[in-house]
Amino acid sequence: MAYLIKKLKYQQKIHYANTLSTLFIQKSHLLKNFQLPQVIIPIPMHTKRLKTRGFNQALELSRIFASHYQLPLNYSSFIRHRYTDLQAEMSGAKRQKNVQRAFSVKNPVNYSHIALVDDVMTTGSTVNEAARILKKSGIKKVDVWVIARAGMNI
């Protein structure tokens, strides 16, 4: 998993998004309480980081999920308006501070249940802050879909 995610994230090997999303989809069918959301929203990347990296891996995964589950994909209403430092070497407390007030809802998201997609969740700081902002805007339920969790030394 770590190898595939690194290739996707840092070398723009987008075809790895297919492999990773297929693994997620296969696992989701095994969950008893898996409930589809109304829309899929990827964790947004700041425009400066997007220019440097060339693509948003969360968006690439979200495209595949939206297609597979036949759900709308919304990648323009929720934005990262503040540039944040890379979090790979940060402690949990620093990660939390780093993403505070980094996101905003640009256009109203008129859904009550969404899936927020990211590639990796380490401390949960990014997805927690994103979910907080989305719930503050009126969304009732935010599911977090990630390909991998902490402990993989990514």
Stockholm file with secondary structure:
# STOCKHOLM 1.0

chainA/1-154         MAYLIKKLKYQQKIHYANTLSTLFIQKSHLLKNFQLPQVIIPIPMHTKRLKTRGFNQALELSRIFASHYQLPLNYSSFIRHRYTDLQAEMSGAKRQKNVQRAFSVKNPVNYSHIALVDDVMTTGSTVNEAARILKKSGIKKVDVWVIARAGMNI
#=GR chainA/1-154 SS CHHHHHHHHHHCCTHHHHHHHHHHHHHHTTCTTCCCCSEEEECCCCHHHHHHHSSCHHHHHHHHHHHHHTCCBCCSSEEECSCCCCCTTCCHHHHHHHHTTCEEESSCCCCSEEEEEEEEESSSHHHHHHHHHHHHTTCSEEEEEEEEESSSCC
#=GC SS_cons         CHHHHHHHHHHCCTHHHHHHHHHHHHHHTTCTTCCCCSEEEECCCCHHHHHHHSSCHHHHHHHHHHHHHTCCBCCSSEEECSCCCCCTTCCHHHHHHHHTTCEEESSCCCCSEEEEEEEEESSSHHHHHHHHHHHHTTCSEEEEEEEEESSSCC
//
